[in-house]
Amino acid sequence: MNESNEIRELKETIDMLQEQLMHAQRLTALGELTGTTTHEFNNILTTIINYAKLGLRHKDEATRKKSFDKILIAATRAAKITATVLAVAKNRKQTFEPTNLISLVEDTLLLLEREMNKYRITVEKKFPPAITGPLPDIMADGNRIQQVLLNLLINARQAMPNGGRLVIKISYDEENEMVDLVIRDFGCGIPADRLPKIFDRFFSTKTGPDESGKGGSGLGLASCKSIIEQHRGVIRVESSEGIGTAFTVKLPTVVRIKLLEEIGDSETPSPAHNS
């Protein structure tokens, strides 16, 4: 076997192992979500049962209408959660398609709503106003971008064990045809000497999983970086101890991807960034 064949086989092996690792990470994320959404479903079922009892006890039209409305709202929420979890659970090959980042963020927040409330996290959303027109779609594998969102949002929550404010900002960089996402917490921050290693595989600032069983493997942020780079995007982090941490993700719009394909560029000529 010559050297070129050995190199090719090694590369194929590495690609296979990376795919298996990402699949394992998706299963881990799914397991964590199952625990979170089980409690959420219990709350929804309690709401449905209570309003069904209320409607049965009262014969007047107004009370029954109110009960039916509340049941419909709760059932619709349950259906939305189910659809989102099933999307995360799908084990399919990477498929890129036009995707609205705001919708992905909203779906992810729906899955984490109970967790954020439990840990007293106030989520502040800063999305482009409707008057500026719709946010351009990114070209993305929605499942994998949602994996990134889950990781960054859970990290932000864990950085504020006593509660706090979490800011999610989405904006359109028209000049570079990129959609920018910033997830900022006001928690403990990351020590300066650890910041350069934050995206290294198996490196973690945590001593282990928290009380919810999440985090500490050192795989999350490394996986996030890999996923974002596969999308021809960039991710960077800024942090100060005692002040907080901000992760910025820049993802190309459908227009940018088409331009790159037209010039035959498979790489990512991205705006200047730090990582």
Backbone as CSV, one residue per row, in Angstrom:
resi,resn,N_x,N_y,N_z,CA_x,CA_y,CA_z,C_x,C_y,C_z
1,MET,0.855,-1.199,0.000,0.000,0.000,0.000,0.886,1.242,0.000
2,ASN,0.666,2.124,-0.973,1.505,3.311,-1.026,1.000,4.375,-0.054
3,GLU,1.813,5.419,0.072,1.526,6.453,1.080,0.228,7.190,0.795
4,SER,-0.072,7.465,-0.470,-1.289,8.204,-0.807,-2.540,7.419,-0.429
5,ASN,-2.499,6.085,-0.608,-3.640,5.262,-0.216,-3.831,5.255,1.298
6,GLU,-2.721,5.209,2.025,-2.788,5.230,3.481,-3.395,6.547,3.973
7,ILE,-2.966,7.639,3.356,-3.498,8.943,3.736,-4.991,9.021,3.461
8,ARG,-5.411,8.497,2.294,-6.827,8.522,1.932,-7.657,7.694,2.914
9,GLU,-7.127,6.514,3.275,-7.862,5.665,4.201,-7.941,6.291,5.594
10,LEU,-6.864,6.933,6.015,-6.877,7.622,7.303,-7.908,8.751,7.310
11,LYS,-7.948,9.491,6.207,-8.918,10.583,6.103,-10.349,10.050,6.154
12,GLU,-10.602,8.936,5.452,-11.937,8.334,5.468,-12.307,7.860,6.873
13,THR,-11.313,7.302,7.573,-11.548,6.840,8.943,-11.873,8.012,9.857
14,ILE,-11.113,9.100,9.714,-11.355,10.297,10.532,-12.744,10.863,10.256
15,ASP,-13.121,10.941,8.990,-14.449,11.452,8.633,-15.549,10.582,9.241
16,MET,-15.353,9.261,9.201,-16.345,8.343,9.752,-16.463,8.521,11.268
17,LEU,-15.312,8.639,11.944,-15.315,8.814,13.396,-15.950,10.137,13.800
18,GLN,-15.682,11.197,13.020,-16.292,12.489,13.311,-17.802,12.432,13.160
19,GLU,-18.274,11.724,12.125,-19.710,11.578,11.918,-20.337,10.789,13.072
20,GLN,-19.642,9.728,13.526,-20.151,8.940,14.640,-20.189,9.760,15.923
21,LEU,-19.167,10.600,16.112,-19.117,11.452,17.297,-20.261,12.458,17.283
22,MET,-20.512,13.053,16.130,-21.595,14.024,16.024,-22.942,13.346,16.252
23,HIS,-23.081,12.117,15.764,-24.323,11.376,16.004,-24.502,11.112,17.492
24,ALA,-23.415,10.748,18.178,-23.484,10.511,19.621,-23.855,11.797,20.359
25,GLN,-23.320,12.911,19.891,-23.645,14.190,20.520,-25.112,14.555,20.310
26,ARG,-25.645,14.229,19.113,-27.062,14.495,18.869,-27.932,13.646,19.789
27,LEU,-27.521,12.387,20.015,-28.279,11.519,20.911,-28.227,12.041,22.344
28,THR,-27.060,12.559,22.742,-26.927,13.141,24.082,-27.850,14.335,24.237
29,ALA,-27.838,15.209,23.222,-28.712,16.391,23.252,-30.178,15.968,23.295
30,LEU,-30.514,14.913,22.544,-31.889,14.431,22.522,-32.299,13.895,23.892
31,GLY,-31.381,13.162,24.540,-31.667,12.651,25.875,-31.924,13.767,26.868
32,GLU,-31.110,14.843,26.773,-31.298,15.991,27.653,-32.635,16.666,27.377
33,LEU,-32.984,16.777,26.103,-34.251,17.405,25.731,-35.437,16.583,26.210
34,THR,-35.308,15.265,26.152,-36.400,14.393,26.572,-36.739,14.638,28.033
35,GLY,-35.689,14.779,28.860,-35.920,15.056,30.273,-36.629,16.380,30.476
36,THR,-36.194,17.395,29.723,-36.793,18.727,29.850,-38.234,18.731,29.366
37,THR,-38.475,18.136,28.193,-39.814,18.198,27.600,-40.808,17.275,28.301
38,THR,-40.330,16.238,28.998,-41.241,15.380,29.759,-41.949,16.195,30.833
39,HIS,-41.199,17.023,31.537,-41.794,17.895,32.557,-42.742,18.901,31.918
40,GLU,-42.338,19.425,30.750,-43.167,20.402,30.067,-44.493,19.773,29.641
41,PHE,-44.437,18.536,29.132,-45.662,17.847,28.733,-46.565,17.598,29.937
42,ASN,-45.971,17.309,31.075,-46.761,17.098,32.280,-47.536,18.363,32.628
43,ASN,-46.868,19.520,32.495,-47.538,20.792,32.766,-48.671,21.035,31.779
44,ILE,-48.415,20.722,30.500,-49.439,20.922,29.472,-50.643,20.016,29.726
45,LEU,-50.386,18.745,30.054,-51.480,17.809,30.320,-52.286,18.246,31.532
46,THR,-51.609,18.772,32.538,-52.314,19.276,33.724,-53.253,20.410,33.345
47,THR,-52.762,21.307,32.477,-53.596,22.418,32.008,-54.819,21.903,31.257
48,ILE,-54.602,20.944,30.344,-55.704,20.390,29.553,-56.734,19.706,30.451
49,ILE,-56.276,18.908,31.394,-57.177,18.187,32.294,-57.990,19.160,33.144
50,ASN,-57.323,20.169,33.699,-58.023,21.123,34.566,-59.094,21.908,33.820
51,TYR,-58.758,22.347,32.592,-59.757,23.106,31.832,-60.853,22.197,31.292
52,ALA,-60.550,20.933,31.033,-61.594,19.985,30.628,-62.582,19.775,31.783
53,LYS,-62.077,19.650,33.005,-62.935,19.510,34.185,-63.785,20.760,34.386
54,LEU,-63.147,21.927,34.157,-63.878,23.190,34.310,-65.039,23.266,33.322
55,GLY,-64.776,22.866,32.067,-65.823,22.890,31.049,-66.949,21.925,31.340
56,LEU,-66.619,20.775,31.960,-67.643,19.796,32.295,-68.499,20.242,33.476
57,ARG,-67.880,20.967,34.409,-68.615,21.408,35.601,-69.582,22.545,35.294
58,HIS,-69.188,23.420,34.350,-69.995,24.603,34.064,-70.703,24.451,32.715
59,LYS,-71.966,24.797,32.702,-72.775,24.637,31.491,-72.895,25.925,30.672
60,ASP,-72.472,27.055,31.257,-72.628,28.318,30.525,-71.641,28.392,29.362
61,GLU,-72.076,29.053,28.305,-71.312,29.122,27.066,-69.956,29.804,27.254
62,ALA,-69.916,30.888,28.036,-68.688,31.667,28.214,-67.576,30.833,28.853
63,THR,-67.926,30.096,29.912,-66.928,29.273,30.610,-66.443,28.136,29.721
64,ARG,-67.356,27.517,28.999,-66.971,26.415,28.116,-66.073,26.905,26.981
65,LYS,-66.398,28.064,26.429,-65.560,28.617,25.354,-64.151,28.912,25.871
66,LYS,-64.084,29.495,27.062,-62.771,29.781,27.656,-61.984,28.481,27.858
67,SER,-62.662,27.441,28.321,-62.002,26.149,28.554,-61.481,25.557,27.255
68,PHE,-62.326,25.590,26.209,-61.909,25.056,24.915,-60.726,25.834,24.341
69,ASP,-60.766,27.153,24.505,-59.666,27.987,24.006,-58.357,27.631,24.700
70,LYS,-58.404,27.467,26.022,-57.191,27.136,26.777,-56.676,25.741,26.405
71,ILE,-57.599,24.801,26.196,-57.206,23.450,25.795,-56.550,23.468,24.426
72,LEU,-57.120,24.257,23.500,-56.563,24.350,22.154,-55.154,24.947,22.178
73,ILE,-54.957,26.000,22.980,-53.640,26.637,23.091,-52.619,25.641,23.634
74,ALA,-53.005,24.909,24.683,-52.088,23.939,25.298,-51.765,22.804,24.330
75,ALA,-52.771,22.305,23.628,-52.547,21.202,22.685,-51.675,21.639,21.512
76,THR,-51.879,22.871,21.045,-51.055,23.408,19.953,-49.601,23.520,20.392
77,ARG,-49.397,23.945,21.630,-48.030,24.042,22.173,-47.390,22.663,22.251
78,ALA,-48.157,21.677,22.686,-47.638,20.308,22.774,-47.242,19.790,21.392
79,ALA,-48.066,20.085,20.391,-47.762,19.640,19.029,-46.485,20.300,18.512
80,LYS,-46.298,21.570,18.834,-45.102,22.292,18.403,-43.851,21.705,19.053
81,ILE,-43.925,21.404,20.337,-42.792,20.803,21.044,-42.459,19.442,20.443
82,THR,-43.492,18.643,20.182,-43.282,17.317,19.595,-42.584,17.415,18.246
83,ALA,-43.067,18.333,17.400,-42.480,18.490,16.070,-41.020,18.912,16.163
84,THR,-40.701,19.784,17.118,-39.329,20.261,17.266,-38.408,19.152,17.754
85,VAL,-38.866,18.373,18.737,-38.056,17.263,19.253,-37.839,16.212,18.170
86,LEU,-38.875,15.912,17.391,-38.741,14.935,16.318,-37.737,15.404,15.265
87,ALA,-37.713,16.716,15.019,-36.751,17.254,14.055,-35.325,17.052,14.552
88,VAL,-35.121,17.255,15.865,-33.791,17.031,16.450,-33.422,15.556,16.381
89,ALA,-34.437,14.687,16.549,-34.177,13.242,16.618,-33.853,12.627,15.269
90,LYS,-34.229,13.279,14.191,-34.010,12.707,12.863,-32.522,12.460,12.616
91,ASN,-32.194,11.255,12.225,-30.811,10.912,11.901,-30.690,10.816,10.381
92,ARG,-30.493,11.955,9.749,-30.407,11.962,8.299,-29.104,12.629,7.886
93,LYS,-28.748,12.420,6.635,-27.532,13.035,6.148,-27.699,14.549,6.099
94,GLN,-26.579,15.217,6.204,-26.589,16.666,6.238,-27.248,17.225,4.984
95,THR,-28.289,18.028,5.182,-29.023,18.625,4.080,-29.124,20.126,4.298
96,PHE,-28.623,20.884,3.352,-28.668,22.336,3.460,-29.855,22.870,2.668
97,GLU,-30.612,23.770,3.292,-31.751,24.376,2.627,-31.991,25.762,3.218
98,PRO,-32.696,26.639,2.480,-32.980,27.976,3.022,-33.700,27.864,4.360
99,THR,-33.177,28.558,5.359,-33.671,28.431,6.731,-33.749,29.797,7.390
100,ASN,-34.833,30.034,8.111,-34.979,31.290,8.850,-34.400,31.121,10.251
101,LEU,-33.376,31.883,10.568,-32.686,31.724,11.844,-33.580,32.124,13.023
102,ILE,-34.420,33.136,12.832,-35.300,33.553,13.923,-36.241,32.407,14.312
103,SER,-36.796,31.723,13.315,-37.692,30.596,13.599,-36.959,29.481,14.349
104,LEU,-35.705,29.223,13.956,-34.919,28.196,14.643,-34.680,28.568,16.105
105,VAL,-34.366,29.828,16.343,-34.136,30.302,17.716,-35.423,30.181,18.534
106,GLU,-36.546,30.595,17.955,-37.826,30.518,18.671,-38.172,29.066,19.015
107,ASP,-37.958,28.151,18.074,-38.234,26.727,18.331,-37.356,26.194,19.460
108,THR,-36.091,26.607,19.462,-35.159,26.147,20.494,-35.539,26.701,21.860
109,LEU,-35.935,27.958,21.898,-36.365,28.564,23.165,-37.620,27.886,23.706
110,LEU,-38.480,27.432,22.798,-39.681,26.710,23.227,-39.293,25.444,23.987
111,LEU,-38.279,24.744,23.501,-37.823,23.523,24.170,-37.194,23.821,25.530
112,LEU,-36.577,24.983,25.648,-35.835,25.312,26.878,-36.606,26.240,27.811
113,GLU,-37.849,26.534,27.485,-38.602,27.525,28.272,-38.718,27.131,29.742
114,ARG,-39.062,25.869,29.989,-39.211,25.432,31.377,-37.880,25.520,32.114
115,GLU,-36.808,25.103,31.442,-35.486,25.129,32.070,-35.069,26.559,32.410
116,MET,-35.315,27.490,31.487,-34.963,28.886,31.740,-35.769,29.443,32.912
117,ASN,-37.045,29.097,32.969,-37.876,29.566,34.079,-37.421,28.970,35.406
118,LYS,-37.079,27.684,35.379,-36.649,27.000,36.605,-35.420,27.674,37.206
119,TYR,-34.488,28.085,36.350,-33.241,28.696,36.838,-33.299,30.221,36.832
120,ARG,-34.510,30.763,36.693,-34.750,32.211,36.794,-33.929,33.006,35.773
121,ILE,-33.941,32.523,34.556,-33.251,33.210,33.467,-34.270,34.018,32.664
122,THR,-34.037,35.316,32.557,-34.886,36.184,31.744,-34.275,36.297,30.355
123,VAL,-35.029,35.897,29.353,-34.538,35.918,27.975,-34.994,37.206,27.292
124,GLU,-34.031,37.946,26.790,-34.315,39.202,26.077,-33.958,39.017,24.603
125,LYS,-34.956,39.108,23.744,-34.749,38.897,22.307,-34.660,40.238,21.577
126,LYS,-33.599,40.368,20.788,-33.413,41.568,19.972,-33.333,41.138,18.509
127,PHE,-34.492,41.076,17.873,-34.579,40.645,16.484,-34.877,41.848,15.590
128,PRO,-34.536,41.754,14.306,-34.802,42.874,13.397,-36.287,43.220,13.380
129,PRO,-36.632,44.510,13.469,-38.048,44.903,13.436,-38.680,44.589,12.088
130,ALA,-39.971,44.315,12.114,-40.683,43.946,10.885,-40.594,45.037,9.824
131,ILE,-40.462,46.282,10.275,-40.440,47.402,9.331,-39.237,47.339,8.389
132,THR,-38.175,46.638,8.814,-36.969,46.544,7.976,-37.085,45.428,6.936
133,GLY,-38.195,44.699,6.976,-38.377,43.597,6.031,-37.935,42.282,6.638
134,PRO,-38.261,41.165,5.983,-37.912,39.846,6.525,-36.405,39.616,6.555
135,LEU,-35.965,38.890,7.571,-34.550,38.533,7.668,-34.210,37.557,6.552
136,PRO,-33.120,37.791,5.813,-32.742,36.849,4.748,-32.489,35.454,5.311
137,ASP,-32.870,34.443,4.552,-32.626,33.065,4.962,-31.138,32.751,4.908
138,ILE,-30.711,31.853,5.791,-29.375,31.284,5.703,-29.505,29.926,5.010
139,MET,-28.413,29.436,4.455,-28.409,28.092,3.868,-27.878,27.150,4.941
140,ALA,-28.764,26.315,5.479,-28.355,25.577,6.674,-29.027,24.216,6.777
141,ASP,-28.392,23.363,7.561,-29.004,22.137,8.061,-29.625,22.534,9.398
142,GLY,-30.941,22.694,9.405,-31.616,23.213,10.592,-31.360,22.404,11.846
143,ASN,-31.301,21.075,11.729,-31.073,20.231,12.901,-29.727,20.534,13.561
144,ARG,-28.720,20.705,12.736,-27.378,20.913,13.307,-27.206,22.326,13.859
145,ILE,-27.807,23.301,13.201,-27.757,24.652,13.756,-28.515,24.693,15.075
146,GLN,-29.601,23.937,15.163,-30.335,23.887,16.426,-29.492,23.227,17.518
147,GLN,-28.672,22.264,17.141,-27.748,21.659,18.109,-26.797,22.711,18.671
148,VAL,-26.314,23.595,17.797,-25.447,24.692,18.237,-26.206,25.618,19.184
149,LEU,-27.428,25.978,18.809,-28.236,26.872,19.637,-28.488,26.276,21.021
150,LEU,-28.829,24.992,21.061,-29.067,24.334,22.341,-27.824,24.399,23.223
151,ASN,-26.675,24.120,22.620,-25.435,24.116,23.391,-25.119,25.506,23.940
152,LEU,-25.201,26.518,23.089,-24.854,27.877,23.517,-25.845,28.411,24.550
153,LEU,-27.127,28.107,24.375,-28.134,28.589,25.324,-28.018,27.891,26.671
154,ILE,-27.754,26.584,26.650,-27.580,25.857,27.920,-26.312,26.334,28.625
155,ASN,-25.237,26.569,27.865,-24.010,27.109,28.463,-24.277,28.446,29.140
156,ALA,-25.057,29.299,28.463,-25.370,30.614,29.021,-26.170,30.470,30.309
157,ARG,-27.110,29.551,30.310,-27.902,29.319,31.526,-27.019,28.834,32.667
158,GLN,-26.095,27.908,32.353,-25.221,27.356,33.385,-24.261,28.403,33.947
159,ALA,-23.951,29.417,33.148,-23.043,30.475,33.607,-23.704,31.392,34.624
160,MET,-25.037,31.259,34.785,-25.772,32.111,35.727,-26.585,31.233,36.674
161,PRO,-25.914,30.499,37.574,-26.614,29.547,38.454,-27.623,30.203,39.388
162,ASN,-27.470,31.494,39.628,-28.399,32.204,40.511,-29.418,33.027,39.732
163,GLY,-29.526,32.731,38.447,-30.450,33.476,37.606,-29.768,34.671,36.961
164,GLY,-30.452,35.285,36.026,-29.867,36.450,35.365,-30.524,36.726,34.029
165,ARG,-29.864,37.574,33.262,-30.412,38.016,31.976,-29.626,37.398,30.832
166,LEU,-30.342,36.882,29.850,-29.753,36.284,28.661,-30.249,37.062,27.446
167,VAL,-29.327,37.616,26.684,-29.689,38.425,25.523,-29.377,37.650,24.242
168,ILE,-30.368,37.569,23.361,-30.192,36.927,22.054,-30.444,37.990,20.987
169,LYS,-29.426,38.278,20.218,-29.545,39.320,19.189,-29.281,38.725,17.810
170,ILE,-30.155,39.042,16.879,-29.989,38.608,15.489,-30.014,39.839,14.596
171,SER,-29.061,39.915,13.675,-29.004,41.066,12.773,-28.502,40.618,11.402
172,TYR,-28.740,41.467,10.428,-28.360,41.180,9.043,-27.198,42.071,8.639
173,ASP,-26.091,41.449,8.302,-24.915,42.168,7.801,-25.028,42.205,6.278
174,GLU,-25.671,43.266,5.787,-25.970,43.349,4.352,-24.707,43.431,3.510
175,GLU,-23.694,44.118,4.017,-22.457,44.291,3.255,-21.790,42.956,2.946
176,ASN,-21.767,42.064,3.937,-21.102,40.766,3.765,-22.073,39.623,3.481
177,GLU,-23.373,39.937,3.398,-24.405,38.911,3.188,-24.274,37.787,4.232
178,MET,-24.257,38.214,5.500,-24.196,37.274,6.609,-25.317,37.610,7.596
179,VAL,-25.804,36.594,8.279,-26.730,36.801,9.387,-25.953,36.563,10.678
180,ASP,-25.984,37.552,11.564,-25.204,37.491,12.800,-26.104,37.145,13.981
181,LEU,-25.630,36.234,14.795,-26.332,35.840,16.015,-25.394,36.052,17.199
182,VAL,-25.873,36.756,18.217,-25.099,36.954,19.441,-25.904,36.402,20.610
183,ILE,-25.283,35.522,21.387,-25.887,34.997,22.612,-25.011,35.459,23.774
184,ARG,-25.559,36.348,24.581,-24.772,36.993,25.647,-25.377,36.699,27.017
185,ASP,-24.536,36.207,27.912,-24.968,36.042,29.299,-24.218,37.044,30.178
186,PHE,-24.701,37.210,31.387,-24.069,38.124,32.335,-23.697,37.329,33.581
187,GLY,-22.987,36.226,33.306,-22.638,35.309,34.373,-21.196,35.415,34.822
188,CYS,-20.602,34.251,35.116,-19.278,34.202,35.747,-18.144,34.563,34.806
189,GLY,-18.348,34.417,33.492,-17.268,34.710,32.550,-16.261,33.570,32.479
190,ILE,-15.357,33.672,31.519,-14.330,32.650,31.290,-12.957,33.253,31.564
191,PRO,-12.109,32.595,32.366,-10.766,33.122,32.637,-9.986,33.348,31.345
192,ALA,-9.214,34.424,31.309,-8.478,34.806,30.100,-7.524,33.718,29.621
193,ASP,-6.922,32.967,30.550,-5.961,31.943,30.145,-6.644,30.715,29.534
194,ARG,-7.964,30.588,29.739,-8.692,29.449,29.186,-9.401,29.797,27.874
195,LEU,-9.559,31.062,27.635,-10.333,31.500,26.472,-9.777,30.987,25.139
196,PRO,-8.442,31.001,24.924,-7.921,30.516,23.627,-8.195,29.036,23.362
197,LYS,-8.480,28.266,24.418,-8.686,26.829,24.258,-10.167,26.449,24.234
198,ILE,-11.041,27.446,24.256,-12.453,27.183,24.498,-13.086,26.283,23.442
199,PHE,-12.552,26.318,22.202,-13.127,25.487,21.136,-12.341,24.197,20.910
200,ASP,-11.345,23.925,21.762,-10.575,22.684,21.637,-11.420,21.503,22.113
201,ARG,-11.328,20.407,21.371,-12.084,19.214,21.759,-11.574,18.665,23.091
202,PHE,-12.512,18.273,23.946,-12.270,17.716,25.279,-11.775,18.745,26.286
203,PHE,-11.743,20.027,25.897,-11.401,21.064,26.871,-12.693,21.635,27.430
204,SER,-12.774,21.747,28.737,-13.980,22.282,29.368,-13.608,23.174,30.540
205,THR,-14.375,24.240,30.724,-14.182,25.110,31.883,-14.960,24.582,33.085
206,LYS,-15.727,23.502,32.864,-16.570,22.950,33.929,-15.902,21.722,34.538
207,THR,-16.232,21.449,35.794,-15.667,20.288,36.481,-16.456,19.017,36.179
208,GLY,-17.628,19.184,35.579,-18.470,18.039,35.249,-19.885,18.510,34.990
209,PRO,-20.823,17.575,34.775,-22.213,17.948,34.539,-22.798,18.715,35.720
210,ASP,-23.744,19.619,35.443,-24.398,20.333,36.529,-25.505,19.464,37.120
211,GLU,-26.332,20.034,37.996,-27.369,19.236,38.670,-28.412,18.675,37.712
212,SER,-28.514,19.285,36.529,-29.457,18.778,35.532,-28.835,17.676,34.680
213,GLY,-27.534,17.406,34.908,-26.848,16.356,34.158,-26.269,16.807,32.842
214,LYS,-26.221,18.134,32.627,-25.765,18.645,31.344,-24.384,19.264,31.453
215,GLY,-23.589,19.061,30.384,-22.303,19.747,30.274,-21.145,19.003,30.895
216,GLY,-19.931,19.560,30.625,-18.730,19.059,31.257,-17.907,18.090,30.443
217,SER,-18.384,17.712,29.245,-17.640,16.723,28.455,-16.514,17.345,27.632
218,GLY,-16.594,18.649,27.390,-15.594,19.297,26.550,-15.826,19.058,25.069
219,LEU,-16.977,18.541,24.711,-17.286,18.258,23.305,-18.207,19.304,22.682
220,GLY,-18.990,19.978,23.516,-20.029,20.864,23.019,-19.549,21.983,22.120
221,LEU,-18.628,22.807,22.608,-18.177,23.959,21.835,-17.315,23.546,20.647
222,ALA,-16.548,22.474,20.804,-15.768,21.976,19.667,-16.709,21.537,18.550
223,SER,-17.793,20.887,18.930,-18.789,20.465,17.952,-19.463,21.668,17.313
224,CYS,-19.769,22.677,18.115,-20.375,23.912,17.589,-19.485,24.538,16.521
225,LYS,-18.212,24.635,16.814,-17.269,25.244,15.866,-17.231,24.441,14.567
226,SER,-17.212,23.108,14.695,-17.172,22.254,13.514,-18.428,22.440,12.661
227,ILE,-19.582,22.482,13.306,-20.846,22.642,12.587,-20.904,23.985,11.874
228,ILE,-20.515,25.046,12.573,-20.560,26.379,11.975,-19.609,26.470,10.786
229,GLU,-18.428,25.880,10.891,-17.478,25.903,9.782,-17.996,25.096,8.591
230,GLN,-18.718,24.009,8.861,-19.331,23.245,7.775,-20.376,24.082,7.038
231,HIS,-20.918,25.070,7.722,-21.900,25.972,7.117,-21.238,27.219,6.518
232,ARG,-19.897,27.173,6.399,-19.130,28.311,5.875,-19.315,29.562,6.726
233,GLY,-19.511,29.338,8.005,-19.663,30.444,8.930,-18.490,30.534,9.885
234,VAL,-18.580,31.456,10.817,-17.538,31.615,11.837,-18.202,31.782,13.199
235,ILE,-17.470,31.410,14.238,-17.942,31.599,15.604,-16.807,32.187,16.417
236,ARG,-17.113,33.144,17.245,-16.086,33.737,18.103,-16.675,33.969,19.492
237,VAL,-15.793,34.165,20.445,-16.238,34.360,21.821,-15.492,35.536,22.440
238,GLU,-16.212,36.293,23.236,-15.628,37.368,24.038,-16.113,37.177,25.466
239,SER,-15.203,37.286,26.421,-15.605,37.029,27.797,-14.717,37.780,28.782
240,SER,-15.314,38.166,29.905,-14.582,38.798,31.003,-15.086,38.191,32.304
241,GLU,-14.175,37.779,33.154,-14.568,37.180,34.431,-15.407,38.165,35.241
242,GLY,-16.502,37.652,35.772,-17.379,38.465,36.600,-18.315,39.372,35.821
243,ILE,-18.169,39.415,34.505,-19.008,40.293,33.674,-19.915,39.480,32.756
244,GLY,-19.359,38.449,32.131,-20.175,37.606,31.273,-19.472,37.194,29.992
245,THR,-20.210,36.504,29.162,-19.660,35.929,27.930,-20.619,36.166,26.771
246,ALA,-20.049,36.439,25.607,-20.855,36.608,24.394,-20.281,35.730,23.283
247,PHE,-21.119,34.864,22.737,-20.756,34.080,21.564,-21.411,34.716,20.349
248,THR,-20.603,34.958,19.321,-21.111,35.513,18.068,-20.962,34.472,16.964
249,VAL,-22.055,34.207,16.287,-22.062,33.269,15.165,-22.448,34.045,13.913
250,LYS,-21.644,33.901,12.863,-21.928,34.550,11.589,-22.165,33.474,10.537
251,LEU,-23.360,33.498,9.942,-23.729,32.482,8.964,-24.091,33.136,7.629
252,PRO,-23.626,32.558,6.524,-23.886,33.163,5.217,-25.345,33.014,4.782
253,THR,-25.838,34.041,4.115,-27.188,33.987,3.571,-27.203,33.101,2.325
254,VAL,-28.399,32.792,1.877,-28.558,32.028,0.639,-27.885,32.752,-0.520
255,VAL,-28.013,34.083,-0.535,-27.400,34.891,-1.598,-25.892,34.723,-1.600
256,ARG,-25.271,34.759,-0.426,-23.806,34.620,-0.343,-23.350,33.237,-0.818
257,ILE,-24.089,32.206,-0.406,-23.739,30.844,-0.809,-23.800,30.712,-2.328
258,LYS,-24.834,31.279,-2.924,-24.960,31.205,-4.381,-23.807,31.925,-5.071
259,LEU,-23.394,33.067,-4.495,-22.261,33.796,-5.064,-20.980,32.979,-4.968
260,LEU,-20.775,32.310,-3.837,-19.592,31.478,-3.659,-19.593,30.316,-4.650
261,GLU,-20.768,29.742,-4.862,-20.856,28.622,-5.797,-20.596,29.073,-7.231
262,GLU,-21.030,30.285,-7.545,-20.821,30.806,-8.902,-19.342,31.001,-9.218
263,ILE,-18.578,31.400,-8.189,-17.147,31.615,-8.418,-16.343,30.352,-8.110
264,GLY,-17.057,29.285,-7.744,-16.395,27.998,-7.512,-15.565,27.968,-6.253
265,ASP,-15.972,28.731,-5.243,-15.212,28.807,-3.992,-15.906,27.974,-2.940
266,SER,-15.256,26.896,-2.502,-15.838,26.015,-1.484,-15.426,26.411,-0.082
267,GLU,-14.537,27.384,0.028,-14.086,27.814,1.350,-14.968,28.944,1.855
268,THR,-14.558,29.579,2.923,-15.362,30.603,3.547,-14.594,31.903,3.695
269,PRO,-14.586,32.770,2.699,-13.938,34.058,2.874,-14.773,34.942,3.787
270,SER,-14.578,34.790,5.095,-15.444,35.441,6.061,-14.859,36.751,6.552
271,PRO,-15.695,37.606,7.131,-15.204,38.842,7.731,-14.230,38.541,8.841
272,ALA,-13.386,39.524,9.175,-12.381,39.322,10.227,-13.059,38.924,11.512
273,HIS,-12.453,37.987,12.264,-13.048,37.504,13.501,-11.964,36.968,14.420
274,ASN,-12.379,36.797,15.683,-11.508,36.168,16.670,-12.177,34.892,17.114
275,SER,-11.387,33.900,17.416,-11.971,32.673,17.937,-11.077,32.113,19.015
